[in-house]
């Protein structure tokens, strides 16, 4: 799946599937979940949460998008507009604190992008 970046001042009331809306003014990116469930995924753009890079054509979000509060529990990266799927988190993983330990331990090295 590919997300088309669209830089906007205001996020539309009904975000379209396949579009990554980025508001620099409001420091947020929003898209519909990549799994197709229709949930709205909000990523606050903040160095302590998510950041993005734009190379003139494509957008990359960092870190991964982990929707463990959604029924789908999808987990993916947005790399150069493309969805890169990673493992789905189960209850044990999300509640045990492994998520934060893995993030701090440099887990990005396991993914080739």
Order of alpha helices (4+ residues) and beta strands (2+ residues): beta-beta-beta-beta-beta-beta-beta-beta-alpha-alpha
